Amino acid sequence: MSSLTDRLVEAFISCTLPKSEWTHHTHLRVGLWHLLHYPQDESVTILRQSIKKYNFVGGIENTESQGYHETITLFYIWLINKFIQQADCSQPIDLLADELINRYGDKSLPFRYYPLG
């Protein structure tokens, strides 16, 4: 049986994930999965393309104010990679994802590094 994270990633990649399930926590799970399966640079490329495609298929425009955001995506890829370097990656992915979400699940976290205005 596949994990929750695996199922969310599969639905995201196939653009069948309902928009209501494309939450911040799902973003973190998808990012974690990619960084566990691909090198960081490749993860950046894949996630950039996949998020833009998911948004396009779902009717979400990728503009300055909505859709894909490069700085936030790069921030979370950096943060998830840092998390992976410190985590016990022998755990099942859902436990890792839960730990990641518990630590970094606050959506306002990037704005501590990148203030608005």
C-alpha distances in whole Angstrom, upper triangle without the diagonal:
4,7,9,12,10,10,13,14,13,15,18,19,19,21,19,19,21,24,24,20,22,23,24,21,19,22,21,17,18,21,19,16,19,22,19,19,22,26,27,30,27,25,28,29,25,25,28,28,25,26,29,27,25,28,30,28,28,32,32,35,34,38,39,39,35,32,31,33,34,35,32,30,31,32,28,27,30,29,25,26,29,26,24,27,27,24,22,19,18,16,12,13,13,15,17,17,18,21,22,22,24,27,27,26,29,30,34,33,34,37,38,39,40,42,43,46
4,7,8,6,7,10,11,10,12,15,15,16,18,17,16,19,21,21,18,19,20,21,18,16,18,18,14,14,17,16,13,16,18,16,15,19,22,24,26,24,21,24,25,22,21,25,24,21,22,25,24,22,25,27,25,25,29,29,31,31,34,36,35,32,28,28,29,30,31,29,26,28,28,24,24,26,25,22,23,25,23,21,24,25,21,20,17,16,15,11,10,10,13,15,14,16,19,19,19,22,24,24,23,26,27,31,30,31,34,35,35,36,39,39,43
4,5,5,6,9,10,11,12,14,15,17,18,17,15,18,20,19,16,17,17,18,15,13,16,15,11,12,15,13,11,14,16,14,15,18,21,22,25,23,20,23,24,21,20,23,24,20,21,25,24,21,24,26,25,24,28,27,30,30,33,34,33,30,27,26,27,28,29,26,23,25,25,22,21,24,22,19,20,23,20,18,22,22,19,17,15,15,12,8,7,7,10,12,11,12,15,16,16,18,20,20,19,23,24,27,26,28,31,32,32,33,36,36,40
4,5,5,6,9,10,11,12,14,15,16,15,12,15,17,16,12,13,14,15,12,10,13,13,9,11,14,13,11,14,17,15,16,19,22,22,25,23,20,22,24,20,19,22,22,19,19,23,22,19,21,24,22,21,25,25,27,27,30,31,30,27,24,23,25,26,27,24,22,24,24,20,20,23,21,18,20,22,19,19,22,22,19,19,17,17,14,11,9,7,10,12,10,11,14,14,14,16,19,19,17,20,21,24,24,25,28,30,30,31,33,33,37
4,5,5,6,9,10,10,12,14,15,15,12,15,16,16,12,12,13,13,10,8,10,10,6,7,10,9,7,11,13,12,13,16,19,19,21,19,16,18,20,17,15,19,19,16,16,20,19,17,19,22,21,20,24,23,26,25,28,29,28,25,22,21,22,23,24,21,18,20,20,17,16,19,18,15,17,19,17,15,19,20,17,17,14,15,13,10,7,6,10,10,8,10,13,12,12,15,17,16,15,19,19,22,22,23,26,27,27,28,30,31,35
4,6,5,6,9,10,11,12,14,14,12,15,17,18,14,14,15,16,14,11,13,12,9,8,11,11,8,10,13,12,12,15,18,19,21,19,16,19,19,16,15,19,19,15,16,20,19,17,20,22,21,20,24,24,26,25,29,30,29,26,23,22,24,24,25,23,20,22,22,19,18,21,20,17,18,21,19,17,21,22,19,18,15,16,14,11,8,9,12,12,11,13,16,15,16,19,20,20,19,22,22,26,25,25,29,30,30,31,33,34,37
4,5,5,6,9,10,11,12,11,9,12,15,15,12,13,14,16,14,11,13,14,10,10,14,13,11,13,16,15,15,18,21,22,24,21,18,20,21,18,16,20,19,16,16,20,18,15,18,21,19,18,22,22,25,25,28,30,29,25,22,22,24,25,26,24,21,23,24,21,20,23,23,19,21,24,22,20,24,25,22,22,19,19,17,14,12,11,15,15,13,15,18,18,17,20,22,21,20,23,22,26,26,27,30,31,31,32,34,34,37
4,5,5,6,9,10,10,9,7,10,12,12,9,9,11,12,11,7,9,11,8,7,11,12,10,12,15,15,15,17,20,20,22,20,16,18,19,16,14,17,17,13,13,17,16,13,15,18,16,16,19,19,22,21,25,26,25,22,19,18,20,22,23,20,18,20,21,18,18,21,20,17,19,22,20,19,23,24,21,22,19,20,18,15,12,11,15,15,12,14,17,16,15,18,20,19,17,20,19,23,23,23,26,28,28,28,30,30,34
4,5,5,6,8,10,10,9,12,13,15,11,10,12,13,12,8,9,11,8,6,9,10,7,9,12,12,12,14,17,17,19,16,13,15,16,12,11,14,14,11,11,15,14,12,15,17,16,16,19,19,21,20,24,25,25,21,18,17,19,20,21,19,16,18,20,16,15,19,19,16,17,21,19,18,21,23,21,21,18,19,18,15,12,12,15,15,12,15,18,16,16,19,21,19,18,21,20,23,23,23,26,28,27,28,30,30,33
4,5,5,6,8,8,8,12,14,16,13,12,15,17,15,12,13,14,11,9,13,13,10,11,15,15,13,15,19,19,21,18,15,18,17,14,13,16,15,11,13,16,14,12,15,17,15,16,19,20,22,22,25,27,27,23,20,19,22,22,24,22,19,22,23,20,19,22,22,19,21,24,22,21,24,26,24,24,21,21,20,17,14,14,18,18,16,18,21,20,19,23,24,23,21,24,23,27,26,26,29,31,31,31,33,33,36
4,6,5,6,5,5,8,11,13,10,10,13,15,15,11,12,15,12,10,14,15,13,14,17,18,17,18,22,22,23,20,17,19,19,15,14,16,15,11,12,15,13,10,13,15,13,13,16,17,20,20,23,26,25,21,18,18,21,22,24,22,19,22,23,20,20,24,23,21,23,26,24,23,27,28,26,26,23,24,23,19,16,16,20,20,17,19,22,20,19,23,25,23,21,23,22,26,26,26,29,31,31,31,33,32,35
4,5,5,6,5,9,10,12,10,8,11,13,13,9,9,12,11,8,11,13,12,12,15,16,16,17,19,19,20,17,15,16,15,12,10,13,12,8,8,11,10,7,10,12,11,11,14,14,17,17,20,22,22,18,15,14,17,18,21,18,16,18,20,17,17,21,21,18,20,23,22,21,25,26,25,25,23,24,23,20,17,16,20,19,16,18,21,19,18,22,23,21,19,21,20,23,23,23,26,28,28,27,29,29,32
4,5,8,8,12,13,16,13,12,15,16,16,12,12,14,13,9,12,14,12,11,15,16,14,15,18,18,18,15,13,14,14,10,9,12,10,7,9,11,9,8,11,13,11,12,16,16,18,17,21,23,23,20,16,15,18,18,21,20,16,19,21,18,17,21,22,19,20,24,23,22,25,27,25,26,23,24,23,21,17,18,21,20,18,21,23,21,21,24,25,23,22,24,22,25,25,25,27,30,29,29,31,31,33
4,5,8,11,13,16,14,13,16,18,18,15,15,17,16,13,16,18,15,15,18,19,17,18,21,21,22,19,17,18,17,13,13,15,13,9,11,13,10,8,12,12,10,11,15,16,18,18,22,25,25,21,18,17,20,21,24,23,20,22,24,22,21,25,25,23,24,28,27,25,29,31,29,29,26,27,26,23,20,20,24,23,21,23,26,24,23,27,28,26,24,27,25,28,28,28,30,33,32,32,34,33,36
4,6,8,10,13,12,10,14,16,17,13,14,17,16,13,16,18,16,16,19,21,19,20,23,22,22,20,18,18,17,14,13,14,12,9,9,11,8,5,9,9,7,8,11,12,15,15,19,22,22,18,14,15,18,20,23,21,18,21,23,21,21,24,25,23,24,28,27,26,29,31,29,30,27,29,28,25,21,21,25,24,21,23,26,24,23,26,27,25,23,25,23,26,27,26,28,31,31,30,32,31,33
4,6,9,11,10,10,14,17,17,14,15,18,16,14,17,19,17,18,21,22,21,22,25,25,25,23,20,21,21,17,16,18,16,12,13,14,11,9,11,12,9,9,13,14,17,18,22,25,24,20,17,18,21,23,25,23,21,24,26,23,23,27,27,24,26,29,28,27,31,32,30,31,28,29,27,24,21,20,24,24,21,23,26,24,23,26,28,26,23,25,24,27,28,28,30,33,33,32,34,33,35
4,6,8,7,7,11,14,14,10,12,15,13,12,15,17,16,17,20,21,20,22,24,24,25,22,19,20,20,17,15,17,16,12,12,14,12,9,11,13,11,9,13,14,17,18,21,23,22,18,15,16,19,21,23,21,19,22,23,20,21,24,24,22,24,27,25,25,29,30,28,28,26,27,25,22,19,18,21,21,18,20,23,21,19,23,24,22,20,22,20,24,25,25,27,30,30,29,31,30,33
4,5,5,7,10,14,14,11,13,16,15,14,18,20,19,20,23,24,24,25,28,27,27,25,22,23,23,20,18,19,18,15,14,15,14,10,11,13,11,9,12,13,16,18,21,23,21,17,15,17,20,22,24,22,20,24,25,22,23,26,26,24,27,29,27,27,31,32,30,31,29,30,28,25,22,20,23,23,20,21,24,22,20,23,25,23,20,22,20,23,25,25,27,30,30,29,31,29,32
4,5,5,8,12,13,11,12,15,15,14,17,19,19,20,23,24,24,25,27,26,27,25,22,22,22,20,17,17,17,14,12,13,13,9,9,12,10,7,10,10,13,15,17,20,18,14,12,14,17,20,22,19,18,22,22,20,21,25,24,23,26,28,27,27,31,31,30,31,29,31,29,26,23,21,24,24,20,21,24,22,19,22,24,22,18,19,17,20,22,22,24,27,27,26,27,26,28
4,6,7,11,12,10,12,15,15,15,18,20,20,21,24,25,26,27,29,27,29,27,24,24,25,22,19,20,20,17,15,17,17,13,13,15,14,11,13,13,16,18,20,22,19,16,14,16,19,22,23,20,19,23,23,21,22,26,24,23,26,28,26,27,31,31,29,30,29,31,28,25,22,20,23,23,19,19,22,21,18,21,23,20,17,18,16,19,21,22,23,26,27,27,27,26,29
4,5,9,9,7,10,12,12,12,15,17,16,18,21,22,22,24,26,25,26,25,21,22,23,20,17,19,19,16,14,16,16,12,13,16,15,12,15,14,18,18,21,23,20,17,15,16,18,21,22,19,18,21,21,18,20,23,22,20,23,25,23,24,28,28,26,27,25,27,24,21,18,16,19,19,16,16,19,18,15,18,20,18,15,17,15,19,20,21,23,25,26,26,27,26,29
4,7,8,6,7,10,10,10,12,15,15,16,18,20,20,21,23,22,23,22,18,18,19,17,14,15,16,13,10,13,13,10,10,14,13,11,13,12,15,15,18,19,17,14,12,12,15,17,19,15,14,18,18,15,17,20,19,18,21,23,21,22,26,26,25,26,24,26,24,22,18,17,19,19,15,16,19,17,14,18,19,17,14,15,13,17,18,18,20,23,24,23,24,24,26
4,5,5,6,9,10,10,12,14,15,17,18,20,21,22,24,22,24,23,19,19,21,19,15,17,18,15,12,15,16,13,13,17,17,14,16,14,17,17,19,19,17,14,13,13,15,17,18,14,14,17,17,14,16,19,17,16,20,21,20,21,24,25,23,25,23,26,23,21,18,16,18,17,14,14,16,14,12,15,16,14,10,12,10,14,15,16,18,20,21,21,22,21,25
4,5,5,6,9,10,11,12,14,15,17,18,20,21,22,20,22,21,18,17,19,18,14,16,18,16,13,16,17,15,14,18,19,16,18,16,18,17,18,18,17,14,13,13,13,15,15,11,11,14,13,11,13,16,14,13,17,18,17,18,21,22,20,23,22,24,22,20,17,15,17,16,12,13,14,12,9,12,13,10,7,8,7,10,11,12,14,17,18,18,19,19,22
4,5,5,6,9,10,11,12,14,15,17,19,20,21,20,22,21,18,18,20,19,15,17,19,17,14,18,19,16,17,20,21,18,21,19,21,20,22,22,20,18,16,16,16,18,18,14,13,16,15,12,14,16,14,12,16,17,15,16,20,20,18,20,19,21,18,17,14,12,13,12,9,9,11,9,6,10,11,9,6,9,9,13,13,14,17,18,19,20,22,22,25
4,5,5,6,8,10,10,12,14,15,17,18,20,19,21,20,16,16,18,16,13,15,17,14,12,15,16,13,14,18,18,16,19,17,19,19,21,22,20,17,15,15,16,17,18,15,13,16,16,12,14,17,15,13,16,18,16,17,20,21,19,20,19,21,19,16,13,11,14,13,9,11,13,11,9,13,14,12,10,13,12,16,16,16,19,21,22,22,24,24,27
4,6,5,6,9,10,11,12,14,16,16,18,16,17,17,13,13,15,13,10,12,14,11,9,13,14,12,13,16,17,15,18,16,18,16,18,19,18,15,13,12,12,14,14,11,9,12,12,9,10,14,13,11,14,16,15,16,19,20,19,21,19,21,20,18,14,14,16,14,11,12,14,11,10,14,14,11,10,12,11,14,14,14,17,19,19,19,21,21,25
4,5,5,6,9,10,11,12,14,15,16,14,17,17,13,13,16,15,11,14,16,14,13,16,18,15,16,20,20,19,22,19,21,19,21,21,20,18,16,14,14,15,15,12,10,12,11,8,9,12,10,8,11,13,11,12,16,16,15,17,16,18,17,15,12,11,13,11,7,10,11,8,7,11,11,9,8,11,10,14,13,13,16,18,18,19,21,22,25
4,5,5,6,9,10,11,12,14,16,15,18,17,13,15,17,15,12,15,17,14,13,17,18,16,17,21,20,19,22,21,23,21,24,24,23,21,18,17,17,18,18,15,13,15,15,11,11,14,13,10,12,15,12,12,16,17,15,16,14,16,14,12,9,8,11,9,6,9,10,8,8,12,13,11,10,14,14,17,16,17,20,21,21,22,25,26,29
4,5,5,6,9,10,11,12,14,13,15,14,10,12,14,11,9,12,13,10,10,14,14,12,15,18,18,17,20,18,20,19,22,22,22,19,16,14,16,16,17,14,11,14,14,11,10,14,13,10,13,16,14,14,17,18,17,18,16,18,17,15,11,11,14,12,9,12,14,12,12,15,16,14,13,16,15,19,18,18,21,22,22,22,25,26,29
4,5,5,6,9,10,10,12,10,12,12,8,9,12,10,8,11,13,11,11,14,15,14,16,19,19,19,22,20,21,19,21,21,21,19,16,14,14,14,14,12,9,10,11,8,7,10,10,7,9,12,11,11,14,16,15,17,15,17,17,15,12,13,15,12,10,13,14,11,11,15,15,12,13,15,14,17,16,15,19,20,19,20,23,24,27
4,5,5,6,9,10,11,11,14,13,10,12,14,13,11,14,16,14,14,18,19,17,19,22,23,22,25,23,25,22,25,25,25,22,20,18,18,17,17,15,12,13,13,9,8,11,10,6,8,11,9,8,12,13,12,13,11,14,13,12,8,10,11,8,7,11,11,8,10,13,13,12,13,16,16,19,17,17,20,21,20,22,25,26,29
4,6,5,6,9,11,11,14,13,9,12,14,12,11,14,16,13,14,18,18,17,19,22,22,22,25,23,25,23,26,27,27,24,21,19,19,19,20,17,14,15,16,13,11,14,13,10,11,14,12,11,14,16,14,14,11,13,13,11,8,10,12,10,9,12,13,11,13,16,17,15,16,19,19,22,20,20,24,25,24,25,28,29,32
4,5,5,6,8,8,11,9,6,9,11,8,8,12,13,11,12,16,16,15,18,20,20,21,24,22,23,21,24,25,25,23,20,17,18,16,18,16,13,13,15,12,9,12,13,10,10,14,13,11,14,17,16,17,13,16,16,15,11,14,16,13,12,16,16,14,15,19,18,17,17,20,20,22,21,20,24,25,23,24,27,28,31
4,5,5,6,6,9,9,6,9,11,10,10,13,15,14,15,18,19,19,21,23,24,24,27,25,26,23,25,26,26,24,21,18,18,17,17,16,13,12,13,11,8,10,11,8,7,10,10,8,11,13,13,14,11,14,15,15,12,14,15,12,12,15,15,13,15,18,17,16,17,20,20,22,20,19,23,23,22,23,26,28,31
4,6,8,9,12,11,9,12,15,13,13,16,18,16,18,21,21,21,23,26,26,26,29,27,29,26,29,29,30,27,24,22,22,20,21,19,16,16,17,14,11,13,13,10,9,12,11,8,10,13,12,12,9,11,12,12,9,12,13,11,11,15,15,13,16,18,18,17,18,22,22,24,22,22,26,26,25,26,29,31,34
4,7,9,12,10,8,12,13,11,12,16,16,15,17,20,20,20,23,25,24,25,28,27,28,26,29,30,30,28,24,22,22,21,22,21,17,17,19,16,13,15,16,13,12,15,15,12,14,17,15,15,12,14,15,14,11,15,16,14,14,18,18,16,19,22,21,20,21,24,24,27,25,24,28,29,27,28,31,33,36
4,6,8,6,6,9,10,9,11,14,14,14,16,19,19,19,22,24,24,25,28,27,27,25,27,28,29,27,24,20,21,19,20,19,16,15,17,15,12,14,15,13,11,15,15,12,14,17,17,17,14,16,18,17,15,18,19,16,16,20,20,18,20,23,22,21,22,25,24,27,24,23,27,28,26,27,30,31,34
4,6,5,6,9,10,10,12,14,16,16,18,20,21,22,24,25,26,28,30,28,28,25,27,28,29,27,24,21,21,18,19,19,15,14,16,15,11,12,14,12,10,13,14,12,13,16,17,18,15,18,19,19,17,20,21,18,18,22,21,18,21,24,22,21,23,25,25,26,24,22,26,26,24,25,29,30,33
4,5,5,6,9,10,10,12,14,15,16,18,20,20,22,24,25,26,28,26,26,23,25,24,26,24,22,18,17,15,15,15,12,10,12,11,8,8,11,10,7,11,13,11,12,15,16,18,16,19,20,20,17,20,21,17,17,21,20,17,19,22,20,18,20,22,22,23,21,19,22,23,20,21,25,27,29
4,5,5,7,9,10,11,13,14,16,17,19,20,21,23,25,26,27,25,25,22,23,23,25,24,21,17,17,14,15,16,12,10,13,13,10,10,14,13,11,14,16,15,15,19,20,22,20,23,24,24,21,23,25,21,20,24,23,20,22,25,23,21,23,25,23,25,22,20,23,24,21,22,25,27,29
4,5,5,6,8,10,11,12,14,16,16,18,20,21,22,24,26,24,24,21,23,24,26,24,21,17,17,15,17,17,13,12,15,15,11,13,16,14,13,16,18,16,17,21,21,22,19,22,23,23,20,22,24,21,20,24,24,21,23,26,24,22,23,26,24,26,24,22,25,27,24,24,28,29,31
4,5,5,6,8,10,10,12,14,15,16,18,20,21,22,24,22,22,19,22,22,23,21,18,15,15,13,15,14,11,10,13,11,8,11,13,11,10,14,15,14,15,19,18,20,17,20,21,20,17,19,21,18,17,20,20,17,19,22,21,19,20,22,21,23,21,19,23,24,22,22,26,27,29
4,6,5,6,9,10,11,12,14,15,16,18,20,21,22,20,20,17,19,19,20,19,16,12,12,10,11,12,8,7,11,10,7,10,13,12,11,14,16,15,17,20,20,23,20,23,24,23,20,21,23,20,18,22,22,18,20,23,21,19,20,21,20,21,19,17,20,22,19,19,23,24,26
4,6,5,6,9,10,11,12,14,16,17,18,20,21,20,19,16,18,19,21,19,16,13,13,11,13,14,11,10,14,14,11,13,16,15,15,18,20,19,20,23,24,26,23,26,26,25,22,24,26,23,21,25,25,22,23,26,25,22,23,24,22,24,23,20,23,25,23,22,25,26,28
4,6,5,6,8,10,10,12,14,15,16,18,20,18,19,16,19,20,22,19,16,13,14,13,15,15,11,12,15,14,12,15,17,15,15,19,19,18,20,23,23,24,21,24,24,23,19,21,24,21,19,23,24,20,21,25,24,22,22,24,22,24,23,21,24,26,24,24,27,27,30
4,5,5,6,8,10,10,12,14,15,16,18,16,16,14,17,18,19,16,13,10,11,10,13,12,8,10,13,11,9,13,15,13,14,17,18,17,20,22,22,23,21,24,23,22,18,19,22,19,17,20,21,18,18,22,21,19,18,20,18,21,20,18,21,23,21,21,24,24,27
4,6,6,6,9,10,11,12,14,16,17,15,14,11,14,15,16,14,11,8,9,8,11,11,8,9,13,12,11,14,16,15,16,19,20,20,22,25,25,27,24,27,27,25,22,23,25,23,20,23,24,20,21,24,23,20,20,21,19,21,20,18,20,23,21,20,23,22,24
4,6,5,6,9,10,11,12,14,15,14,14,11,14,16,18,16,12,9,12,11,14,15,11,13,16,16,14,17,19,18,19,22,23,22,25,27,27,29,26,29,28,27,23,24,27,24,22,25,26,23,23,27,26,23,23,24,22,24,23,21,24,26,24,23,26,26,27
4,5,5,6,8,10,10,12,14,13,14,12,16,18,18,16,12,10,12,13,16,15,12,14,17,15,14,18,19,17,18,22,22,21,24,27,26,27,24,27,26,24,20,21,24,22,20,23,24,21,21,25,25,22,21,23,20,23,23,21,24,26,25,24,27,26,28
4,5,5,6,9,10,10,12,10,11,9,13,15,15,12,8,6,9,10,13,12,10,12,15,13,13,17,18,17,18,21,21,21,24,26,26,27,25,28,27,25,21,21,24,22,19,22,23,20,19,23,23,20,19,20,17,20,20,18,21,23,22,21,23,23,25
4,6,5,6,9,10,11,9,9,7,10,13,14,11,7,6,9,10,14,14,11,14,17,16,16,19,21,20,21,24,25,25,27,30,29,31,28,31,30,28,25,25,28,26,23,25,27,24,23,26,26,23,22,23,20,22,22,20,22,25,24,22,24,23,25
4,5,5,6,8,10,10,10,10,13,16,17,14,10,10,13,14,18,17,15,17,20,19,18,22,23,22,23,26,26,26,29,31,30,32,29,31,31,28,25,25,28,26,23,26,28,25,24,28,28,25,24,25,22,25,25,23,25,28,27,26,28,27,29
4,6,5,6,9,8,10,10,14,17,17,13,10,10,13,15,18,17,14,17,20,18,18,22,22,21,23,26,25,25,28,30,29,30,28,30,29,26,23,22,26,24,21,23,26,23,22,26,26,23,21,23,20,23,24,22,24,27,27,25,27,26,28
4,6,5,6,5,7,7,11,14,13,10,6,8,11,14,17,16,14,17,19,18,19,22,23,22,24,27,26,27,30,32,31,32,30,32,31,29,25,25,28,26,23,25,27,24,22,26,26,23,21,22,19,21,23,21,23,26,25,24,25,24,26
4,5,5,6,6,8,11,15,15,12,9,10,14,16,19,18,17,20,22,21,21,25,26,25,27,30,30,30,33,35,34,36,33,35,34,32,28,28,31,29,26,28,30,28,26,30,30,27,25,26,23,25,26,24,26,29,28,26,28,26,28
4,6,8,10,11,15,18,18,15,12,13,17,19,22,21,19,22,24,23,23,27,27,26,28,31,31,30,34,35,34,36,33,35,33,31,27,27,30,29,26,28,30,28,26,30,31,28,26,27,24,27,28,26,28,31,31,29,31,29,31
4,6,9,11,14,17,16,13,10,12,16,19,22,20,19,22,24,22,23,26,27,25,28,31,30,30,33,35,34,35,33,35,33,30,27,26,29,28,25,26,29,27,25,28,29,26,24,24,22,24,26,25,26,30,30,28,29,27,29
4,6,9,12,16,15,11,10,12,16,19,22,21,20,23,25,24,25,28,28,28,30,33,32,33,36,37,36,38,36,38,36,34,30,29,32,31,28,29,32,29,27,30,31,28,26,26,23,25,27,25,27,30,30,28,29,26,28
4,6,9,12,11,8,6,9,12,15,18,17,16,20,21,21,22,25,25,25,27,30,30,30,33,35,34,36,34,36,35,32,29,28,31,29,26,27,30,27,25,28,29,25,23,23,19,21,23,22,23,26,26,24,25,23,24
4,6,9,9,7,6,8,11,14,17,17,16,19,21,21,22,25,26,26,28,30,30,31,34,36,35,37,35,38,37,35,31,30,33,31,28,30,31,28,27,30,30,26,25,24,21,22,24,22,22,26,26,23,24,22,23
4,7,8,6,4,5,8,10,13,13,13,16,18,18,19,22,23,23,25,27,28,29,31,33,33,35,33,36,35,33,30,29,32,30,26,28,30,26,25,28,28,24,23,23,19,20,22,19,20,24,23,20,21,19,20
4,5,5,6,7,8,11,13,14,14,17,18,19,20,23,24,25,26,28,29,30,33,34,34,37,35,39,37,36,32,32,34,32,29,30,31,28,27,30,29,25,24,23,19,20,21,19,19,23,22,19,20,17,18
4,6,8,8,8,10,11,12,14,15,17,18,20,21,22,24,26,27,28,30,32,33,34,37,35,39,38,36,33,32,34,32,29,30,31,27,26,29,28,24,23,22,18,18,19,16,16,20,19,15,16,14,14
4,7,9,8,12,12,12,14,17,17,18,20,22,23,24,26,27,28,30,32,33,34,36,35,38,37,36,32,31,33,31,28,29,30,26,25,27,26,23,21,20,16,16,18,16,15,19,19,15,16,13,13
4,7,8,11,13,12,13,16,17,17,19,21,22,22,25,26,27,28,31,32,32,35,33,36,35,33,29,28,30,29,25,27,28,25,23,25,25,22,20,19,15,16,18,16,16,20,20,17,17,15,16
4,6,10,12,11,11,14,16,15,17,20,20,20,23,25,25,26,29,30,30,32,31,33,32,30,27,26,28,26,23,25,26,23,21,24,24,21,19,19,15,17,18,16,17,21,20,18,19,17,19
4,6,9,9,8,11,13,13,14,16,18,18,20,22,23,23,26,28,28,30,28,31,30,29,25,25,27,25,22,24,25,21,20,24,23,19,18,18,15,16,17,15,16,20,19,17,18,17,19
4,6,6,6,9,10,11,12,14,15,16,18,20,21,22,24,26,26,29,28,31,30,29,25,25,27,25,22,24,24,21,20,23,22,18,17,17,13,14,15,12,13,16,15,13,15,14,16
4,6,5,6,8,10,11,12,14,15,16,18,20,21,23,25,25,28,27,30,30,29,25,26,27,24,22,24,24,21,20,23,22,18,18,18,15,16,15,12,14,17,15,13,15,15,17
4,5,5,6,9,10,11,12,14,15,16,18,20,21,23,24,27,26,30,29,29,25,26,27,24,22,24,23,19,19,22,20,16,17,16,14,14,13,9,11,13,11,9,12,13,15
4,5,5,6,9,10,10,12,14,15,16,18,20,21,22,25,24,28,27,26,23,23,24,21,19,20,20,16,16,19,17,13,13,13,10,11,10,7,9,12,10,9,12,12,15
4,5,5,6,9,10,10,12,14,15,16,18,20,21,23,22,25,25,24,20,21,22,19,17,19,19,16,16,19,17,14,14,15,12,13,12,10,13,15,13,13,16,16,19
4,6,5,6,9,10,10,12,14,15,17,19,20,23,21,25,25,25,21,22,23,20,18,21,20,16,17,20,18,14,16,16,14,15,13,10,13,15,12,12,16,17,19
4,6,5,6,9,10,11,12,14,16,17,18,22,21,24,24,24,21,22,22,19,17,19,18,14,15,17,15,12,13,13,12,12,10,7,10,11,9,10,13,15,18
4,5,5,6,8,10,10,12,14,15,16,19,18,22,21,21,17,18,18,15,13,15,15,11,12,14,12,9,10,12,10,12,10,8,12,13,11,12,15,17,20
4,5,5,6,8,10,10,12,14,15,18,16,20,20,20,16,18,19,15,14,16,16,12,14,16,14,12,13,15,14,16,13,12,15,16,14,15,19,20,23
4,6,5,6,9,10,11,13,14,18,17,20,21,21,18,20,20,16,15,18,16,13,15,17,14,12,14,16,15,16,13,11,15,15,12,14,18,20,23
4,5,5,6,9,10,11,12,16,15,19,19,19,17,18,17,14,13,15,13,10,11,13,10,8,11,13,13,14,10,10,13,13,12,14,17,19,23
4,5,5,6,9,10,10,13,12,16,15,16,13,14,14,11,10,12,11,8,10,12,10,9,11,13,14,16,13,13,16,16,15,17,20,22,26
4,5,5,6,9,10,13,12,15,16,17,14,16,16,12,12,15,14,11,14,16,13,12,15,17,17,19,16,15,19,18,17,19,22,24,27
4,5,5,7,9,12,12,16,17,18,16,18,17,13,14,16,13,11,14,15,12,11,15,16,17,18,15,15,18,17,15,18,21,24,27
4,5,5,6,10,10,14,13,15,13,14,13,9,10,12,9,7,11,12,9,9,12,15,16,18,14,15,19,18,17,19,22,25,28
4,5,5,8,7,11,11,13,11,13,12,9,10,13,11,9,13,14,12,12,15,18,19,21,18,18,22,21,20,22,26,28,31
4,6,8,9,12,13,16,14,17,16,12,14,16,13,12,16,17,14,15,18,20,22,23,19,20,23,22,20,23,26,29,32
4,7,9,12,13,15,15,16,14,11,13,15,11,11,15,15,12,14,17,19,21,22,19,20,23,21,21,24,26,29,33
4,6,9,9,12,11,13,11,8,11,12,9,9,13,13,12,13,16,19,21,23,19,21,24,23,22,25,28,31,34
4,5,6,10,10,12,10,8,11,13,10,11,15,15,14,16,19,22,24,26,23,24,28,26,26,29,32,34,38
4,5,8,8,11,10,7,10,13,11,12,15,16,16,17,19,22,24,26,23,24,28,27,26,29,32,34,38
4,7,9,11,10,9,12,14,13,14,17,18,18,20,21,25,27,29,27,28,31,31,30,33,36,38,41
4,6,8,6,6,10,11,10,12,15,15,16,18,19,23,25,27,25,27,30,29,29,32,34,36,40
4,6,6,6,9,10,11,13,14,16,17,18,19,22,24,27,25,27,30,30,30,32,35,36,40
4,5,5,6,9,10,10,12,14,15,16,16,20,21,24,22,24,27,27,27,29,32,33,37
4,5,5,6,9,10,10,12,14,15,14,18,20,23,22,23,26,27,27,29,31,32,36
4,5,5,6,9,10,10,12,14,14,18,20,23,21,23,26,26,27,29,31,33,36
4,5,5,6,9,10,11,12,13,16,18,21,19,21,24,24,24,26,29,30,34
4,5,5,6,8,10,10,10,14,15,18,17,18,22,22,22,24,26,28,31
4,5,5,6,9,10,9,13,15,18,17,19,22,22,23,25,27,28,32
4,5,5,6,9,9,13,15,18,16,18,21,20,21,24,26,28,31
4,5,5,6,7,11,13,15,13,15,18,18,18,20,23,24,28
4,5,5,4,8,10,13,12,14,17,17,18,20,22,23,27
4,6,6,8,12,14,12,15,18,17,19,21,22,24,28
4,6,8,11,13,10,13,16,15,16,18,20,22,26
4,6,8,10,7,10,13,12,13,15,17,19,23
4,6,9,8,11,13,13,15,17,18,19,23
4,5,6,9,10,11,13,14,15,16,20
4,6,7,9,10,12,13,13,14,17
4,6,6,7,10,10,10,11,14
4,5,6,7,9,10,12,16
4,5,5,6,8,10,13
4,5,5,5,7,10
4,6,6,9,12
4,6,10,13
4,7,9
4,7
4
